[in-house]
Amino acid sequence: MSDADTTPVGTARLARRRGPADPVRTLMHSHRELCERAVDPLEIAAGLEAHGVTDRAAARFRHRDVFSLAEELYARVPRAADSDTDAADTTAPYPARAGDPRAGWALRTLLPGAVCAAAVVAERYVDGGGARSAIGVAGAVALAIALTVALRRGPLRVEGHTARVSRLWVCWLLAYVLYGDGLLRLSGGGPHGTSPLTDAAAPLLALALAVAPAAWCAHLLSVQARRGFADSRGLAEFASRTRPPLLGLLALYALTLTALAVLAELVAGGDRGAGAGHPAATVALGGLLLLARLLTVHGFPGAAATGLVTACAVEALALVLATAGRVPGLESVSAPVRALVDAGGAGAVPALACGAAALGLLIHATVALPRASAHT
């Protein structure tokens, strides 16, 4: 019997619920696997919420809230593996992994920014179109590898099929960063004498540097959620404690990314066309990517994919309309895109597409991520 059973309150509860009139027994059997593998009552509370058990439903089991109900389930169901190591791990913001201390993933999140900065500097100081193109291709490949390494561990880690599906849409968004603005500005033919990093050095550099603050925001969100578990006495209270830190961390990330975008534009974007790599488009894309990643990490991959697909569809539609407008007799088809580009530059299209999608994901995140079940 656990220590919780030997307390006066625990003894009274157990005595009141033993026997045929015990309303918790059925819940114990239906959620036995959850209770056996839980490392603390908080994980059981989150699991119950995920299965639709609310504070109001907990009243039917003679408990004031789900957290109180979870404490009894934790006390009455023996764990499959109950050790001091498991108890010590309950303060971790995400499951601990052998050989992956916090400093490890923190340093890996700096790799994309370092690789991208090195590629941009190398391209700046190399003469000749062929050499610049080679450096651009090598830089793009190295950046992809660095991103894979950075996101393989830590608070932004995503496993399984959902990560591979989302990666397709992310690749489209990054490809638009590389060539989309140039295609919109193009009046005929194709881009000449450019490498994959030449026309998108500033936004790519800002986004690569922003991987580190994104990971820390995700880490701090998990830490705040764990503290909310410890201090809350109900699901509604937990949500009210979690939502302000979530919005604050997202605002902090947006401010950090804005500063990085402006700095990267000054350092790497001074010689490019007007409107290219607009900081607003960079911030919108970075915010969309972070929200989609957070939702995927915390169990909402469908919503994340919807946001990414929406942004990709808007960008693809803009390219289709701009191309169709060059066909005689269809000039009016591209009028909305031309008006948007004339008003805000080529960067206005990804800013609108990613900004609208990010706003939709933000609304969903403020509802979904404050749930206890999103942090198990």
C-alpha positions as CSV (number, residue, x, y, z in Angstrom):
1,M,0.0,0.0,0.0
2,S,1.4,3.4,-0.9
3,D,2.0,6.2,1.6
4,A,-1.1,8.1,0.3
5,D,-3.3,5.1,1.5
6,T,-2.0,5.4,5.1
7,T,-3.0,9.1,5.7
8,P,-6.3,9.7,7.5
9,V,-7.9,11.3,4.4
10,G,-6.7,8.4,2.2
11,T,-8.0,5.8,4.6
12,A,-11.4,7.5,4.8
13,R,-11.6,7.6,1.0
14,L,-10.7,4.0,0.5
15,A,-13.1,2.9,3.2
16,R,-15.9,4.9,1.6
17,R,-15.2,3.4,-1.8
18,R,-14.5,-0.3,-1.2
19,G,-17.3,-2.7,-2.0
20,P,-20.2,-2.8,-4.5
21,A,-20.9,1.0,-4.0
22,D,-17.4,2.0,-5.0
23,P,-17.9,4.3,-8.0
24,V,-14.2,4.5,-8.8
25,R,-13.7,0.8,-9.4
26,T,-15.1,0.8,-12.9
27,L,-12.9,3.8,-13.8
28,M,-9.9,1.9,-12.4
29,H,-10.5,-1.1,-14.7
30,S,-11.2,1.0,-17.8
31,H,-8.0,3.1,-17.3
32,R,-5.8,0.5,-15.6
33,E,-3.1,0.7,-18.2
34,L,-2.9,4.5,-17.9
35,C,-2.7,4.3,-14.1
36,E,-0.1,1.5,-14.1
37,R,2.4,3.4,-16.3
38,A,1.8,6.8,-14.8
39,V,4.7,8.3,-12.9
40,D,2.5,10.7,-10.9
41,P,-1.2,11.6,-10.4
42,L,-0.7,14.5,-12.8
43,E,-0.2,12.2,-15.7
44,I,-3.4,10.3,-14.8
45,A,-5.3,13.6,-14.7
46,A,-4.1,14.5,-18.1
47,G,-5.0,11.1,-19.5
48,L,-8.5,11.3,-18.0
49,E,-9.0,14.7,-19.6
50,A,-7.9,13.3,-22.9
51,H,-10.6,10.6,-22.5
52,G,-13.3,13.2,-21.9
53,V,-13.4,13.2,-18.0
54,T,-14.0,16.7,-16.9
55,D,-14.2,18.3,-13.4
56,R,-18.0,18.0,-13.7
57,A,-17.8,14.3,-14.6
58,A,-15.4,13.8,-11.6
59,A,-18.3,14.8,-9.3
60,R,-20.1,11.6,-10.3
61,F,-17.2,9.8,-8.7
62,R,-17.5,11.8,-5.5
63,H,-14.5,14.1,-6.2
64,R,-14.4,17.8,-6.5
65,D,-12.2,17.8,-9.6
66,V,-10.2,15.5,-12.0
67,F,-6.9,16.1,-10.1
68,S,-8.5,14.8,-6.9
69,L,-9.9,11.7,-8.7
70,A,-6.4,11.1,-10.3
71,E,-4.8,11.1,-6.9
72,E,-7.1,8.3,-5.7
73,L,-6.5,6.3,-8.8
74,Y,-2.8,6.7,-8.4
75,A,-3.0,5.5,-4.8
76,R,-5.2,2.5,-5.5
77,V,-3.6,1.1,-8.7
78,P,0.0,-0.3,-8.3
79,R,2.5,0.9,-10.9
80,A,4.2,-1.5,-13.3
81,A,7.5,0.0,-12.5
82,D,7.8,2.2,-9.4
83,S,11.3,3.4,-8.6
84,D,13.0,6.5,-7.3
85,T,14.3,7.2,-10.7
86,D,10.8,7.6,-12.1
87,A,9.8,9.9,-9.2
88,A,12.8,12.1,-9.8
89,D,11.9,12.4,-13.4
90,T,8.5,14.0,-12.8
91,T,10.0,17.5,-12.8
92,A,11.5,17.0,-16.3
93,P,9.7,19.1,-19.0
94,Y,9.8,16.1,-21.4
95,P,11.0,12.5,-21.0
96,A,14.7,12.2,-20.2
97,R,16.9,10.5,-22.7
98,A,20.2,8.9,-21.9
99,G,23.2,10.8,-23.2
100,D,21.0,13.9,-24.1
101,P,21.4,16.5,-21.3
102,R,19.9,19.9,-21.6
103,A,23.2,21.4,-22.8
104,G,23.2,18.9,-25.6
105,W,20.0,19.9,-27.3
106,A,20.6,23.5,-26.5
107,L,23.9,23.5,-28.4
108,R,22.4,21.6,-31.3
109,T,19.8,24.3,-31.8
110,L,22.6,26.7,-32.6
111,L,23.9,24.6,-35.5
112,P,21.4,25.8,-38.1
113,G,22.2,29.5,-37.5
114,A,25.9,28.8,-37.5
115,V,25.8,26.8,-40.8
116,C,23.6,29.3,-42.5
117,A,25.8,32.3,-41.4
118,A,28.9,30.5,-42.7
119,A,27.2,29.8,-46.1
120,V,26.1,33.4,-46.4
121,V,29.6,34.8,-45.6
122,A,31.3,32.3,-47.9
123,E,28.9,33.3,-50.8
124,R,29.6,37.0,-50.2
125,Y,33.4,36.6,-50.6
126,V,33.4,34.2,-53.6
127,D,33.6,35.5,-57.1
128,G,32.1,33.7,-60.1
129,G,28.6,32.5,-60.6
130,G,29.6,28.8,-60.7
131,A,31.4,28.9,-57.3
132,R,28.5,30.9,-55.7
133,S,26.0,28.4,-57.0
134,A,28.1,25.5,-55.6
135,I,28.4,27.2,-52.2
136,G,24.6,27.8,-52.2
137,V,23.8,24.2,-52.9
138,A,26.3,22.9,-50.4
139,G,24.9,25.5,-47.8
140,A,21.3,24.4,-48.4
141,V,22.3,20.7,-47.9
142,A,24.3,21.5,-44.8
143,L,21.4,23.6,-43.4
144,A,19.0,20.7,-43.9
145,I,21.3,18.3,-42.1
146,A,21.8,20.8,-39.2
147,L,18.1,21.3,-38.8
148,T,17.6,17.5,-38.7
149,V,20.3,17.2,-36.0
150,A,18.8,20.2,-34.0
151,L,15.3,18.9,-34.0
152,R,16.1,15.2,-33.3
153,R,16.3,15.8,-29.6
154,G,14.9,18.2,-27.1
155,P,11.5,20.0,-26.6
156,L,10.8,20.3,-30.4
157,R,11.3,16.6,-31.1
158,V,8.5,14.9,-33.1
159,E,8.4,11.2,-33.8
160,G,6.7,9.0,-36.4
161,H,4.7,9.5,-39.6
162,T,3.3,12.9,-38.7
163,A,6.8,14.4,-38.8
164,R,7.4,13.1,-42.3
165,V,4.1,14.4,-43.5
166,S,4.5,17.9,-42.1
167,R,8.1,18.0,-43.5
168,L,6.7,18.0,-47.0
169,W,4.7,21.2,-46.4
170,V,7.6,22.8,-44.6
171,C,9.8,22.1,-47.6
172,W,7.3,23.9,-49.9
173,L,7.3,27.0,-47.6
174,L,11.1,27.1,-47.5
175,A,11.2,26.6,-51.3
176,Y,8.9,29.6,-51.7
177,V,11.4,31.6,-49.6
178,L,14.1,30.6,-52.0
179,Y,12.3,31.3,-55.3
180,G,8.7,32.5,-54.8
181,D,9.5,36.2,-54.6
182,G,11.7,36.0,-57.6
183,L,9.0,34.2,-59.6
184,L,6.4,36.8,-58.7
185,R,8.6,39.6,-59.8
186,L,9.7,37.8,-62.9
187,S,8.2,39.3,-66.1
188,G,9.5,36.6,-68.4
189,G,12.1,33.8,-68.6
190,G,13.7,32.5,-65.5
191,P,16.1,33.7,-62.8
192,H,19.6,34.0,-64.0
193,G,22.9,33.8,-62.2
194,T,21.5,33.1,-58.8
195,S,22.1,30.3,-56.3
196,P,19.7,28.8,-53.7
197,L,20.9,31.2,-51.0
198,T,21.5,34.4,-53.0
199,D,17.9,35.7,-53.1
200,A,16.9,34.4,-49.7
201,A,19.9,34.9,-47.6
202,A,18.2,37.3,-45.1
203,P,15.1,35.3,-44.3
204,L,16.9,31.9,-44.2
205,L,19.5,33.3,-41.9
206,A,16.9,34.8,-39.6
207,L,14.8,31.6,-39.5
208,A,18.0,29.4,-38.9
209,L,19.0,31.6,-36.0
210,A,15.5,31.5,-34.6
211,V,15.7,27.7,-34.1
212,A,17.4,28.2,-30.7
213,P,14.9,30.7,-29.3
214,A,12.0,28.5,-30.6
215,A,13.4,25.5,-28.7
216,W,13.8,27.4,-25.5
217,C,10.3,28.8,-25.8
218,A,9.0,25.2,-26.2
219,H,11.1,24.1,-23.2
220,L,9.9,27.0,-21.0
221,L,6.3,26.2,-21.9
222,S,6.7,22.6,-20.7
223,V,8.3,23.8,-17.5
224,Q,5.4,26.2,-16.9
225,A,2.9,23.5,-17.6
226,R,4.6,21.2,-15.0
227,R,4.4,24.0,-12.5
228,G,0.8,24.5,-13.3
229,F,0.2,20.8,-12.6
230,A,1.6,21.2,-9.2
231,D,-0.2,24.4,-8.3
232,S,-3.7,23.7,-9.8
233,R,-6.6,22.0,-8.3
234,G,-8.7,21.6,-11.5
235,L,-8.6,21.5,-15.2
236,A,-10.0,25.0,-15.6
237,E,-7.5,26.4,-13.1
238,F,-4.6,24.6,-14.9
239,A,-5.7,26.1,-18.3
240,S,-5.9,29.6,-16.8
241,R,-2.4,29.2,-15.4
242,T,-1.0,27.8,-18.6
243,R,-2.5,30.2,-21.2
244,P,-0.7,33.4,-20.1
245,P,2.8,31.9,-20.2
246,L,1.9,30.4,-23.6
247,L,0.9,33.7,-25.1
248,G,3.8,35.5,-23.4
249,L,6.4,33.0,-24.8
250,L,4.9,33.3,-28.3
251,A,5.1,37.1,-28.1
252,L,8.7,36.8,-26.9
253,Y,9.5,34.5,-29.8
254,A,7.8,36.9,-32.3
255,L,9.8,39.9,-30.9
256,T,13.1,37.9,-31.1
257,L,12.4,36.7,-34.6
258,T,11.5,40.3,-35.7
259,A,14.9,41.5,-34.3
260,L,16.7,38.7,-36.1
261,A,14.8,39.4,-39.4
262,V,15.7,43.1,-39.3
263,L,19.3,42.3,-38.4
264,A,19.6,39.7,-41.1
265,E,18.1,42.1,-43.7
266,L,20.7,44.7,-42.8
267,V,23.6,42.2,-42.9
268,A,22.6,39.9,-45.8
269,G,19.8,41.6,-47.7
270,G,21.2,45.0,-48.7
271,D,21.8,44.2,-52.4
272,R,18.6,42.4,-53.3
273,G,15.5,43.6,-55.0
274,A,12.8,45.7,-53.3
275,G,10.4,43.7,-51.2
276,A,12.5,40.5,-51.3
277,G,12.8,38.8,-47.9
278,H,10.4,41.3,-46.3
279,P,10.9,41.0,-42.5
280,A,7.1,40.7,-42.0
281,A,7.1,37.6,-44.2
282,T,9.9,36.1,-42.2
283,V,8.2,36.7,-38.9
284,A,4.9,35.3,-40.3
285,L,6.6,32.1,-41.5
286,G,8.6,31.7,-38.4
287,G,5.5,32.0,-36.2
288,L,3.6,29.6,-38.4
289,L,6.4,27.0,-38.2
290,L,6.7,27.3,-34.4
291,L,3.0,27.0,-33.8
292,A,2.7,24.0,-36.1
293,R,5.7,22.3,-34.4
294,L,4.3,23.0,-30.9
295,L,0.9,21.6,-31.8
296,T,2.5,18.5,-33.4
297,V,4.7,17.9,-30.4
298,H,1.8,18.2,-28.0
299,G,-0.5,15.8,-29.9
300,F,-2.4,17.9,-32.5
301,P,-0.7,17.1,-35.8
302,G,-3.9,17.5,-37.8
303,A,-4.4,21.1,-36.9
304,A,-0.7,21.8,-37.6
305,A,-0.9,20.2,-41.0
306,T,-4.0,22.2,-41.8
307,G,-2.2,25.4,-41.1
308,L,0.8,24.5,-43.1
309,V,-1.3,23.3,-46.1
310,T,-3.4,26.5,-46.0
311,A,-0.3,28.7,-46.3
312,C,1.1,26.5,-49.1
313,A,-2.2,26.6,-51.0
314,V,-2.4,30.4,-50.8
315,E,1.2,30.8,-52.1
316,A,0.6,28.3,-54.9
317,L,-2.6,30.1,-55.9
318,A,-0.7,33.4,-56.0
319,L,1.9,31.9,-58.4
320,V,-0.8,30.3,-60.6
321,L,-2.7,33.6,-60.8
322,A,0.5,35.6,-61.6
323,T,1.4,33.1,-64.3
324,A,-2.1,33.0,-65.8
325,G,-2.1,36.8,-66.0
326,R,0.6,36.7,-68.6
327,V,-1.7,34.8,-71.0
328,P,-3.5,37.2,-73.4
329,G,-7.0,37.9,-72.4
330,L,-6.4,36.7,-68.8
331,E,-4.6,39.8,-67.5
332,S,-7.4,40.6,-65.0
333,V,-6.9,37.2,-63.3
334,S,-3.6,38.3,-61.8
335,A,-4.9,41.8,-60.7
336,P,-5.3,40.9,-57.0
337,V,-1.8,39.5,-56.8
338,R,-0.3,42.5,-58.7
339,A,-2.1,44.9,-56.4
340,L,-0.8,43.1,-53.3
341,V,2.8,43.0,-54.7
342,D,2.6,46.7,-55.7
343,A,1.4,47.6,-52.2
344,G,3.8,45.6,-50.1
345,G,6.4,44.1,-52.4
346,A,6.8,40.4,-53.3
347,G,7.1,39.6,-49.6
348,A,3.5,40.6,-49.0
349,V,2.3,37.3,-50.5
350,P,4.0,35.0,-48.0
351,A,3.4,37.5,-45.2
352,L,-0.4,37.2,-45.9
353,A,-0.4,33.5,-46.5
354,C,1.7,32.5,-43.5
355,G,0.3,35.3,-41.3
356,A,-3.3,34.1,-41.8
357,A,-2.4,30.5,-41.3
358,A,-0.4,31.4,-38.2
359,L,-3.4,33.4,-36.8
360,G,-5.6,30.3,-37.2
361,L,-3.1,28.1,-35.5
362,L,-2.7,30.6,-32.7
363,I,-6.4,30.6,-32.0
364,H,-6.4,26.8,-31.9
365,A,-3.3,26.7,-29.8
366,T,-4.8,29.0,-27.1
367,V,-7.6,26.4,-26.7
368,A,-5.6,23.1,-27.2
369,L,-2.2,23.7,-25.5
370,P,-3.6,24.8,-22.1
371,R,-5.2,21.4,-21.7
372,A,-3.6,19.1,-19.2
373,S,-3.7,16.2,-21.7
374,A,-1.4,18.2,-24.1
375,H,1.5,18.0,-21.7
376,T,2.0,14.3,-21.0
